[in-house]
Amino acid sequence: MIKETSIEVSGIGFSAGHFVSEGGKCERLHGHNYQVTVRISGEINSQGMVIDFRVIKAHLRGLCKEWDHRVLLPAHSSQIKIITSGELTEVKTPDREYSFPTKDVLILDIIETTAEELAKILAERLGATLKHEFPNVHQLAVSVAESRTQRAIVVIDL
Ligand SMILES: [Zn+2]
């Protein structure tokens, strides 16, 4: 007896700049070609699928496009202060100061731009959409990879 069926999509991502603070220090600004993988588990519907691959890919591409070619900043870091005034966004860390064009940054509702936190908001956003549209879907796993050797995975029940 089948307990659960899942589908998985990968090969979608975004390129973004970031830095993470830890213990009063910050990494240098750098970037990753982030790769996102999504696994969706649920019951097979009357069309013989958990969810159409095309639908989930379109949703995921939309989310990744918002983050592509941006500097990602955390709104709730204890170490990173962000001051946006019009076209300029100033960022102060314990040991550095940056100025970015406001249109090039994206301030996210997280404590640090770690892979874990990025996976968490992608999962929450994707989950909110899926929950309403696909009642047969029970669980969502989102993995955000910074490179081929390191990734964070967040699993949420819907
Ligand atoms: Zn990094």
Backbone and ligand atoms as CSV (ligand in chain L), in Angstrom:
chain,resi,resn,atom,element,x,y,z
A,1,MET,N,N,0.842,-1.198,0.000
A,1,MET,CA,C,0.000,0.000,0.000
A,1,MET,C,C,0.886,1.260,0.000
A,2,ILE,N,N,0.512,2.167,-0.857
A,2,ILE,CA,C,1.298,3.412,-0.926
A,2,ILE,C,C,0.950,4.300,0.260
A,3,LYS,N,N,1.980,4.721,0.977
A,3,LYS,CA,C,1.741,5.596,2.126
A,3,LYS,C,C,1.688,7.054,1.683
A,4,GLU,N,N,2.604,7.392,0.798
A,4,GLU,CA,C,2.694,8.789,0.387
A,4,GLU,C,C,3.398,8.881,-0.963
A,5,THR,N,N,3.009,9.862,-1.742
A,5,THR,CA,C,3.678,10.106,-3.018
A,5,THR,C,C,4.218,11.531,-3.010
A,6,SER,N,N,5.423,11.687,-3.547
A,6,SER,CA,C,6.016,13.026,-3.606
A,6,SER,C,C,6.462,13.333,-5.025
A,7,ILE,N,N,6.491,14.603,-5.331
A,7,ILE,CA,C,7.136,15.048,-6.566
A,7,ILE,C,C,8.257,16.012,-6.168
A,8,GLU,N,N,9.239,16.114,-7.025
A,8,GLU,CA,C,10.357,16.996,-6.722
A,8,GLU,C,C,10.738,17.782,-7.962
A,9,VAL,N,N,10.963,19.069,-7.786
A,9,VAL,CA,C,11.479,19.881,-8.896
A,9,VAL,C,C,12.780,20.549,-8.456
A,10,SER,N,N,13.700,20.637,-9.398
A,10,SER,CA,C,14.981,21.281,-9.115
A,10,SER,C,C,15.430,22.006,-10.381
A,11,GLY,N,N,16.618,22.578,-10.332
A,11,GLY,CA,C,17.137,23.273,-11.513
A,11,GLY,C,C,16.651,24.705,-11.626
A,12,ILE,N,N,16.000,25.208,-10.566
A,12,ILE,CA,C,15.555,26.603,-10.546
A,12,ILE,C,C,16.319,27.289,-9.408
A,13,GLY,N,N,16.726,28.513,-9.630
A,13,GLY,CA,C,17.494,29.177,-8.583
A,13,GLY,C,C,17.552,30.670,-8.786
A,14,PHE,N,N,18.470,31.277,-8.069
A,14,PHE,CA,C,18.665,32.720,-8.175
A,14,PHE,C,C,20.110,33.032,-7.803
A,15,SER,N,N,20.598,34.137,-8.332
A,15,SER,CA,C,21.954,34.593,-8.009
A,15,SER,C,C,21.829,35.840,-7.159
A,16,ALA,N,N,22.449,35.807,-5.989
A,16,ALA,CA,C,22.279,36.954,-5.100
A,16,ALA,C,C,23.516,37.163,-4.241
A,17,GLY,N,N,23.658,38.414,-3.779
A,17,GLY,CA,C,24.730,38.750,-2.855
A,17,GLY,C,C,24.216,38.698,-1.425
A,18,HIS,N,N,25.090,38.385,-0.488
A,18,HIS,CA,C,24.708,38.398,0.924
A,18,HIS,C,C,25.957,38.365,1.801
A,19,PHE,N,N,25.731,38.528,3.089
A,19,PHE,CA,C,26.765,38.271,4.082
A,19,PHE,C,C,26.051,37.949,5.375
A,20,VAL,N,N,26.673,37.133,6.183
A,20,VAL,CA,C,26.054,36.666,7.421
A,20,VAL,C,C,26.897,37.162,8.591
A,21,SER,N,N,26.228,37.621,9.638
A,21,SER,CA,C,26.969,38.065,10.828
A,21,SER,C,C,26.954,36.966,11.870
A,22,GLU,N,N,28.026,36.916,12.621
A,22,GLU,CA,C,28.128,35.905,13.668
A,22,GLU,C,C,29.110,36.396,14.728
A,23,GLY,N,N,28.628,36.482,15.929
A,23,GLY,CA,C,29.487,36.852,17.050
A,23,GLY,C,C,30.186,38.190,16.898
A,24,GLY,N,N,29.438,39.210,16.441
A,24,GLY,CA,C,30.028,40.544,16.338
A,24,GLY,C,C,30.876,40.775,15.098
A,25,LYS,N,N,30.988,39.749,14.259
A,25,LYS,CA,C,31.737,39.901,12.999
A,25,LYS,C,C,30.813,39.591,11.832
A,26,CYS,N,N,31.182,40.132,10.675
A,26,CYS,CA,C,30.395,39.833,9.482
A,26,CYS,C,C,31.293,39.256,8.404
A,27,GLU,N,N,30.721,38.375,7.627
A,27,GLU,CA,C,31.432,37.886,6.443
A,27,GLU,C,C,31.595,39.054,5.470
A,28,ARG,N,N,32.531,38.929,4.546
A,28,ARG,CA,C,32.586,39.878,3.427
A,28,ARG,C,C,31.381,39.648,2.521
A,29,LEU,N,N,30.958,40.747,1.893
A,29,LEU,CA,C,29.899,40.636,0.899
A,29,LEU,C,C,30.351,39.670,-0.195
A,30,HIS,N,N,29.521,38.707,-0.500
A,30,HIS,CA,C,29.830,37.736,-1.555
A,30,HIS,C,C,28.525,37.204,-2.119
A,31,GLY,N,N,28.615,36.377,-3.137
A,31,GLY,CA,C,27.390,35.894,-3.762
A,31,GLY,C,C,27.371,34.394,-3.952
A,32,HIS,N,N,26.181,33.892,-4.205
A,32,HIS,CA,C,26.016,32.478,-4.529
A,32,HIS,C,C,25.061,32.352,-5.714
A,33,ASN,N,N,25.259,31.302,-6.475
A,33,ASN,CA,C,24.236,30.886,-7.429
A,33,ASN,C,C,23.378,29.851,-6.694
A,34,TYR,N,N,22.415,30.360,-5.957
A,34,TYR,CA,C,21.578,29.491,-5.125
A,34,TYR,C,C,20.736,28.569,-6.006
A,35,GLN,N,N,20.630,27.333,-5.569
A,35,GLN,CA,C,19.776,26.370,-6.265
A,35,GLN,C,C,18.680,25.912,-5.309
A,36,VAL,N,N,17.460,25.934,-5.787
A,36,VAL,CA,C,16.321,25.583,-4.937
A,36,VAL,C,C,15.699,24.273,-5.418
A,37,THR,N,N,15.449,23.397,-4.464
A,37,THR,CA,C,14.754,22.143,-4.767
A,37,THR,C,C,13.499,22.086,-3.901
A,38,VAL,N,N,12.406,21.682,-4.521
A,38,VAL,CA,C,11.136,21.608,-3.800
A,38,VAL,C,C,10.581,20.192,-3.914
A,39,ARG,N,N,10.199,19.629,-2.775
A,39,ARG,CA,C,9.531,18.321,-2.779
A,39,ARG,C,C,8.141,18.494,-2.177
A,40,ILE,N,N,7.150,18.011,-2.875
A,40,ILE,CA,C,5.765,18.160,-2.422
A,40,ILE,C,C,5.155,16.780,-2.266
A,41,SER,N,N,4.592,16.526,-1.070
A,41,SER,CA,C,4.005,15.216,-0.796
A,41,SER,C,C,2.502,15.353,-0.606
A,42,GLY,N,N,1.787,14.359,-1.112
A,42,GLY,CA,C,0.333,14.382,-0.949
A,42,GLY,C,C,-0.313,13.203,-1.630
A,43,GLU,N,N,-1.613,13.275,-1.729
A,43,GLU,CA,C,-2.352,12.200,-2.394
A,43,GLU,C,C,-2.417,12.465,-3.891
A,44,ILE,N,N,-2.449,11.374,-4.635
A,44,ILE,CA,C,-2.570,11.497,-6.091
A,44,ILE,C,C,-4.007,11.898,-6.430
A,45,ASN,N,N,-4.147,12.903,-7.285
A,45,ASN,CA,C,-5.487,13.396,-7.618
A,45,ASN,C,C,-6.104,12.618,-8.789
A,46,SER,N,N,-7.245,13.080,-9.238
A,46,SER,CA,C,-7.972,12.358,-10.295
A,46,SER,C,C,-7.249,12.401,-11.648
A,47,GLN,N,N,-6.268,13.311,-11.765
A,47,GLN,CA,C,-5.452,13.344,-12.996
A,47,GLN,C,C,-4.196,12.491,-12.858
A,48,GLY,N,N,-4.071,11.783,-11.743
A,48,GLY,CA,C,-2.918,10.902,-11.556
A,48,GLY,C,C,-1.654,11.620,-11.114
A,49,MET,N,N,-1.814,12.797,-10.538
A,49,MET,CA,C,-0.616,13.538,-10.094
A,49,MET,C,C,-0.844,14.178,-8.724
A,50,VAL,N,N,0.273,14.435,-8.023
A,50,VAL,CA,C,0.180,15.173,-6.759
A,50,VAL,C,C,-0.059,16.643,-7.088
A,51,ILE,N,N,0.736,17.136,-8.005
A,51,ILE,CA,C,0.602,18.520,-8.485
A,51,ILE,C,C,1.318,18.563,-9.826
A,52,ASP,N,N,0.806,19.348,-10.725
A,52,ASP,CA,C,1.410,19.461,-12.052
A,52,ASP,C,C,2.816,20.095,-11.929
A,53,PHE,N,N,3.819,19.434,-12.495
A,53,PHE,CA,C,5.186,19.973,-12.432
A,53,PHE,C,C,5.247,21.414,-12.942
A,54,ARG,N,N,4.481,21.673,-14.012
A,54,ARG,CA,C,4.530,23.012,-14.618
A,54,ARG,C,C,4.037,24.082,-13.651
A,55,VAL,N,N,3.019,23.728,-12.856
A,55,VAL,CA,C,2.441,24.689,-11.911
A,55,VAL,C,C,3.454,25.038,-10.827
A,56,ILE,N,N,4.069,24.006,-10.259
A,56,ILE,CA,C,5.007,24.278,-9.168
A,56,ILE,C,C,6.265,24.993,-9.688
A,57,LYS,N,N,6.702,24.627,-10.889
A,57,LYS,CA,C,7.868,25.321,-11.464
A,57,LYS,C,C,7.569,26.804,-11.701
A,58,ALA,N,N,6.366,27.095,-12.170
A,58,ALA,CA,C,6.002,28.500,-12.431
A,58,ALA,C,C,5.986,29.300,-11.126
A,59,HIS,N,N,5.412,28.718,-10.065
A,59,HIS,CA,C,5.392,29.396,-8.762
A,59,HIS,C,C,6.818,29.650,-8.263
A,60,LEU,N,N,7.638,28.609,-8.368
A,60,LEU,CA,C,9.004,28.707,-7.850
A,60,LEU,C,C,9.833,29.712,-8.655
A,61,ARG,N,N,9.666,29.702,-9.965
A,61,ARG,CA,C,10.388,30.685,-10.797
A,61,ARG,C,C,10.009,32.107,-10.410
A,62,GLY,N,N,8.721,32.315,-10.137
A,62,GLY,CA,C,8.238,33.642,-9.743
A,62,GLY,C,C,8.902,34.118,-8.465
A,63,LEU,N,N,8.983,33.212,-7.479
A,63,LEU,CA,C,9.611,33.565,-6.198
A,63,LEU,C,C,11.098,33.852,-6.376
A,64,CYS,N,N,11.775,32.992,-7.127
A,64,CYS,CA,C,13.225,33.153,-7.314
A,64,CYS,C,C,13.549,34.416,-8.102
A,65,LYS,N,N,12.685,34.777,-9.028
A,65,LYS,CA,C,12.925,35.961,-9.854
A,65,LYS,C,C,12.992,37.229,-8.989
A,66,GLU,N,N,12.155,37.270,-7.931
A,66,GLU,CA,C,12.159,38.434,-7.028
A,66,GLU,C,C,13.513,38.613,-6.334
A,67,TRP,N,N,14.219,37.512,-6.112
A,67,TRP,CA,C,15.474,37.549,-5.353
A,67,TRP,C,C,16.696,37.592,-6.267
A,68,ASP,N,N,16.480,37.397,-7.556
A,68,ASP,CA,C,17.599,37.273,-8.491
A,68,ASP,C,C,18.308,38.617,-8.689
A,69,HIS,N,N,19.636,38.592,-8.689
A,69,HIS,CA,C,20.469,39.773,-8.940
A,69,HIS,C,C,20.206,40.888,-7.937
A,70,ARG,N,N,20.022,40.492,-6.688
A,70,ARG,CA,C,19.824,41.455,-5.611
A,70,ARG,C,C,20.833,41.167,-4.503
A,71,VAL,N,N,21.015,42.182,-3.656
A,71,VAL,CA,C,21.725,41.961,-2.403
A,71,VAL,C,C,20.643,41.685,-1.365
A,72,LEU,N,N,20.717,40.515,-0.769
A,72,LEU,CA,C,19.710,40.127,0.211
A,72,LEU,C,C,20.149,40.586,1.600
A,73,LEU,N,N,19.234,41.228,2.319
A,73,LEU,CA,C,19.549,41.749,3.650
A,73,LEU,C,C,18.498,41.273,4.654
A,74,PRO,N,N,18.940,41.010,5.895
A,74,PRO,CA,C,17.984,40.562,6.912
A,74,PRO,C,C,17.405,41.742,7.689
A,75,ALA,N,N,16.078,41.796,7.802
A,75,ALA,CA,C,15.427,42.905,8.512
A,75,ALA,C,C,15.653,42.825,10.019
A,76,HIS,N,N,15.893,41.607,10.547
A,76,HIS,CA,C,15.887,41.438,12.007
A,76,HIS,C,C,17.209,40.958,12.600
A,77,SER,N,N,18.313,41.297,11.964
A,77,SER,CA,C,19.612,40.919,12.522
A,77,SER,C,C,19.955,41.822,13.707
A,78,SER,N,N,20.580,41.230,14.727
A,78,SER,CA,C,21.012,42.057,15.861
A,78,SER,C,C,22.299,42.808,15.521
A,79,GLN,N,N,22.985,42.397,14.476
A,79,GLN,CA,C,24.291,42.962,14.121
A,79,GLN,C,C,24.259,43.889,12.904
A,80,ILE,N,N,23.249,43.744,12.068
A,80,ILE,CA,C,23.205,44.471,10.797
A,80,ILE,C,C,22.093,45.510,10.845
A,81,LYS,N,N,22.476,46.782,10.755
A,81,LYS,CA,C,21.488,47.864,10.788
A,81,LYS,C,C,21.277,48.392,9.372
A,82,ILE,N,N,20.027,48.540,9.000
A,82,ILE,CA,C,19.691,48.955,7.636
A,82,ILE,C,C,18.896,50.251,7.690
A,83,ILE,N,N,19.392,51.250,6.971
A,83,ILE,CA,C,18.673,52.528,6.914
A,83,ILE,C,C,18.413,52.861,5.450
A,84,THR,N,N,17.142,52.861,5.082
A,84,THR,CA,C,16.777,53.196,3.711
A,84,THR,C,C,16.263,54.624,3.681
A,85,SER,N,N,16.904,55.449,2.848
A,85,SER,CA,C,16.373,56.796,2.640
A,85,SER,C,C,16.319,57.032,1.138
A,86,GLY,N,N,15.129,56.905,0.602
A,86,GLY,CA,C,14.915,57.094,-0.832
A,86,GLY,C,C,15.680,56.086,-1.661
A,87,GLU,N,N,16.534,56.602,-2.550
A,87,GLU,CA,C,17.218,55.726,-3.502
A,87,GLU,C,C,18.446,55.042,-2.925
A,88,LEU,N,N,18.777,55.379,-1.689
A,88,LEU,CA,C,19.989,54.819,-1.093
A,88,LEU,C,C,19.679,54.013,0.171
A,89,THR,N,N,20.289,52.853,0.242
A,89,THR,CA,C,20.144,52.033,1.449
A,89,THR,C,C,21.517,51.848,2.074
A,90,GLU,N,N,21.638,52.310,3.319
A,90,GLU,CA,C,22.906,52.178,4.033
A,90,GLU,C,C,22.840,50.998,4.992
A,91,VAL,N,N,23.917,50.247,5.008
A,91,VAL,CA,C,23.965,49.051,5.835
A,91,VAL,C,C,25.200,49.126,6.720
A,92,LYS,N,N,24.958,49.030,8.023
A,92,LYS,CA,C,26.073,49.109,8.973
A,92,LYS,C,C,26.190,47.800,9.732
A,93,THR,N,N,27.395,47.289,9.772
A,93,THR,CA,C,27.684,46.078,10.544
A,93,THR,C,C,28.726,46.482,11.592
A,94,PRO,N,N,29.052,45.615,12.535
A,94,PRO,CA,C,30.057,46.014,13.541
A,94,PRO,C,C,31.388,46.444,12.925
A,95,ASP,N,N,31.737,45.935,11.757
A,95,ASP,CA,C,33.050,46.272,11.203
A,95,ASP,C,C,33.041,46.822,9.769
A,96,ARG,N,N,31.851,47.044,9.207
A,96,ARG,CA,C,31.800,47.563,7.831
A,96,ARG,C,C,30.584,48.464,7.614
A,97,GLU,N,N,30.693,49.291,6.574
A,97,GLU,CA,C,29.531,50.073,6.144
A,97,GLU,C,C,29.398,49.973,4.644
A,98,TYR,N,N,28.197,49.767,4.197
A,98,TYR,CA,C,27.921,49.678,2.757
A,98,TYR,C,C,26.826,50.666,2.395
A,99,SER,N,N,26.874,51.135,1.135
A,99,SER,CA,C,25.752,51.880,0.555
A,99,SER,C,C,25.340,51.188,-0.731
A,100,PHE,N,N,24.084,50.902,-0.854
A,100,PHE,CA,C,23.571,50.240,-2.061
A,100,PHE,C,C,22.437,51.071,-2.651
A,101,PRO,N,N,22.252,50.998,-3.980
A,101,PRO,CA,C,21.006,51.554,-4.527
A,101,PRO,C,C,19.837,50.745,-3.944
A,102,THR,N,N,18.834,51.432,-3.449
A,102,THR,CA,C,17.696,50.741,-2.821
A,102,THR,C,C,17.075,49.724,-3.779
A,103,LYS,N,N,17.064,50.039,-5.071
A,103,LYS,CA,C,16.439,49.122,-6.027
A,103,LYS,C,C,17.235,47.820,-6.211
A,104,ASP,N,N,18.469,47.801,-5.726
A,104,ASP,CA,C,19.286,46.588,-5.867
A,104,ASP,C,C,19.256,45.686,-4.639
A,105,VAL,N,N,18.605,46.139,-3.567
A,105,VAL,CA,C,18.575,45.313,-2.365
A,105,VAL,C,C,17.181,44.760,-2.134
A,106,LEU,N,N,17.138,43.701,-1.354
A,106,LEU,CA,C,15.863,43.132,-0.935
A,106,LEU,C,C,15.985,42.840,0.555
A,107,ILE,N,N,15.152,43.502,1.340
A,107,ILE,CA,C,15.187,43.316,2.796
A,107,ILE,C,C,14.144,42.259,3.152
A,108,LEU,N,N,14.645,41.160,3.691
A,108,LEU,CA,C,13.762,40.023,3.968
A,108,LEU,C,C,13.447,39.929,5.455
A,109,ASP,N,N,12.284,39.361,5.748
A,109,ASP,CA,C,11.756,39.301,7.107
A,109,ASP,C,C,12.390,38.137,7.889
A,110,ILE,N,N,13.709,38.191,8.038
A,110,ILE,CA,C,14.458,37.091,8.664
A,110,ILE,C,C,15.571,37.672,9.535
A,111,ILE,N,N,16.215,36.816,10.341
A,111,ILE,CA,C,17.262,37.315,11.245
A,111,ILE,C,C,18.646,37.329,10.602
A,112,GLU,N,N,18.889,36.435,9.644
A,112,GLU,CA,C,20.150,36.423,8.886
A,112,GLU,C,C,19.847,35.816,7.520
A,113,THR,N,N,20.675,36.141,6.534
A,113,THR,CA,C,20.435,35.566,5.202
A,113,THR,C,C,21.168,34.229,5.054
A,114,THR,N,N,20.991,33.378,6.053
A,114,THR,CA,C,21.546,32.026,5.960
A,114,THR,C,C,20.665,31.188,5.026
A,115,ALA,N,N,21.210,30.086,4.554
A,115,ALA,CA,C,20.436,29.192,3.690
A,115,ALA,C,C,19.188,28.690,4.427
A,116,GLU,N,N,19.317,28.465,5.754
A,116,GLU,CA,C,18.173,27.998,6.541
A,116,GLU,C,C,17.033,29.014,6.521
A,117,GLU,N,N,17.385,30.277,6.744
A,117,GLU,CA,C,16.360,31.320,6.797
A,117,GLU,C,C,15.752,31.580,5.416
A,118,LEU,N,N,16.587,31.520,4.382
A,118,LEU,CA,C,16.064,31.707,3.026
A,118,LEU,C,C,15.113,30.570,2.664
A,119,ALA,N,N,15.481,29.337,3.042
A,119,ALA,CA,C,14.607,28.185,2.772
A,119,ALA,C,C,13.294,28.331,3.535
A,120,LYS,N,N,13.386,28.872,4.747
A,120,LYS,CA,C,12.182,29.034,5.571
A,120,LYS,C,C,11.175,29.975,4.893
A,121,ILE,N,N,11.635,31.140,4.421
A,121,ILE,CA,C,10.633,32.036,3.813
A,121,ILE,C,C,10.150,31.525,2.466
A,122,LEU,N,N,11.018,30.878,1.714
A,122,LEU,CA,C,10.526,30.295,0.457
A,122,LEU,C,C,9.455,29.248,0.755
A,123,ALA,N,N,9.684,28.422,1.785
A,123,ALA,CA,C,8.716,27.377,2.147
A,123,ALA,C,C,7.399,28.012,2.612
A,124,GLU,N,N,7.497,29.054,3.418
A,124,GLU,CA,C,6.272,29.709,3.912
A,124,GLU,C,C,5.477,30.322,2.760
A,125,ARG,N,N,6.180,30.967,1.849
A,125,ARG,CA,C,5.480,31.620,0.735
A,125,ARG,C,C,4.858,30.601,-0.206
A,126,LEU,N,N,5.630,29.582,-0.537
A,126,LEU,CA,C,5.130,28.549,-1.433
A,126,LEU,C,C,3.998,27.783,-0.754
A,127,GLY,N,N,4.179,27.507,0.530
A,127,GLY,CA,C,3.170,26.768,1.292
A,127,GLY,C,C,1.838,27.503,1.340
A,128,ALA,N,N,1.884,28.814,1.503
A,128,ALA,CA,C,0.650,29.606,1.572
A,128,ALA,C,C,-0.139,29.478,0.278
A,129,THR,N,N,0.571,29.476,-0.853
A,129,THR,CA,C,-0.098,29.336,-2.152
A,129,THR,C,C,-0.667,27.928,-2.323
A,130,LEU,N,N,0.137,26.929,-1.991
A,130,LEU,CA,C,-0.280,25.537,-2.214
A,130,LEU,C,C,-1.474,25.150,-1.345
A,131,LYS,N,N,-1.464,25.629,-0.113
A,131,LYS,CA,C,-2.485,25.257,0.856
A,131,LYS,C,C,-3.896,25.563,0.339
A,132,HIS,N,N,-4.029,26.716,-0.293
A,132,HIS,CA,C,-5.355,27.111,-0.783
A,132,HIS,C,C,-5.726,26.402,-2.079
A,133,GLU,N,N,-4.743,26.233,-2.946
A,133,GLU,CA,C,-5.050,25.708,-4.285
A,133,GLU,C,C,-5.091,24.191,-4.365
A,134,PHE,N,N,-4.344,23.504,-3.460
A,134,PHE,CA,C,-4.203,22.046,-3.602
A,134,PHE,C,C,-4.443,21.327,-2.272
A,135,PRO,N,N,-5.710,21.029,-1.976
A,135,PRO,CA,C,-6.018,20.376,-0.693
A,135,PRO,C,C,-5.441,18.968,-0.542
A,136,ASN,N,N,-5.029,18.343,-1.653
A,136,ASN,CA,C,-4.440,16.987,-1.570
A,136,ASN,C,C,-2.974,17.006,-1.128
A,137,VAL,N,N,-2.365,18.203,-1.067
A,137,VAL,CA,C,-0.949,18.314,-0.699
A,137,VAL,C,C,-0.823,18.437,0.817
A,138,HIS,N,N,0.041,17.593,1.427
A,138,HIS,CA,C,0.168,17.572,2.885
A,138,HIS,C,C,1.464,18.175,3.404
A,139,GLN,N,N,2.517,18.021,2.613
A,139,GLN,CA,C,3.821,18.444,3.126
A,139,GLN,C,C,4.679,19.039,2.011
A,140,LEU,N,N,5.485,19.992,2.426
A,140,LEU,CA,C,6.355,20.685,1.485
A,140,LEU,C,C,7.763,20.741,2.078
A,141,ALA,N,N,8.746,20.390,1.266
A,141,ALA,CA,C,10.141,20.517,1.698
A,141,ALA,C,C,10.856,21.417,0.705
A,142,VAL,N,N,11.540,22.421,1.218
A,142,VAL,CA,C,12.285,23.345,0.348
A,142,VAL,C,C,13.746,23.300,0.754
A,143,SER,N,N,14.596,23.069,-0.227
A,143,SER,CA,C,16.025,23.072,0.043
A,143,SER,C,C,16.678,24.217,-0.727
A,144,VAL,N,N,17.523,24.959,-0.036
A,144,VAL,CA,C,18.276,26.041,-0.665
A,144,VAL,C,C,19.756,25.686,-0.564
A,145,ALA,N,N,20.398,25.542,-1.722
A,145,ALA,CA,C,21.813,25.187,-1.758
A,145,ALA,C,C,22.640,26.412,-2.116
A,146,GLU,N,N,23.658,26.672,-1.310
A,146,GLU,CA,C,24.601,27.756,-1.617
A,146,GLU,C,C,25.650,27.267,-2.607
A,147,SER,N,N,25.904,25.989,-2.570
A,147,SER,CA,C,26.878,25.385,-3.476
A,147,SER,C,C,26.542,23.903,-3.576
A,148,ARG,N,N,27.356,23.169,-4.318
A,148,ARG,CA,C,27.068,21.746,-4.480
A,148,ARG,C,C,27.256,20.961,-3.193
A,149,THR,N,N,27.985,21.555,-2.242
A,149,THR,CA,C,28.294,20.796,-1.031
A,149,THR,C,C,27.558,21.283,0.218
A,150,GLN,N,N,26.767,22.356,0.107
A,150,GLN,CA,C,26.058,22.804,1.299
A,150,GLN,C,C,24.671,23.340,0.989
A,151,ARG,N,N,23.708,22.802,1.735
A,151,ARG,CA,C,22.328,23.199,1.541
A,151,ARG,C,C,21.578,23.125,2.864
A,152,ALA,N,N,20.468,23.891,2.938
A,152,ALA,CA,C,19.582,23.825,4.108
A,152,ALA,C,C,18.221,23.367,3.627
A,153,ILE,N,N,17.558,22.582,4.458
A,153,ILE,CA,C,16.256,22.019,4.095
A,153,ILE,C,C,15.232,22.358,5.172
A,154,VAL,N,N,14.101,22.889,4.746
A,154,VAL,CA,C,13.000,23.195,5.667
A,154,VAL,C,C,11.782,22.380,5.231
A,155,VAL,N,N,11.170,21.708,6.195
A,155,VAL,CA,C,9.981,20.903,5.908
A,155,VAL,C,C,8.799,21.516,6.650
A,156,ILE,N,N,7.706,21.746,5.934
A,156,ILE,CA,C,6.500,22.242,6.634
A,156,ILE,C,C,5.298,21.386,6.271
A,157,ASP,N,N,4.415,21.202,7.254
A,157,ASP,CA,C,3.154,20.499,7.020
A,157,ASP,C,C,2.123,21.524,6.599
A,158,LEU,N,N,1.305,21.137,5.648
A,158,LEU,CA,C,0.280,22.070,5.150
A,158,LEU,C,C,-1.105,21.663,5.632
L,1,ZN,ZN,ZN,27.394,32.962,1.580
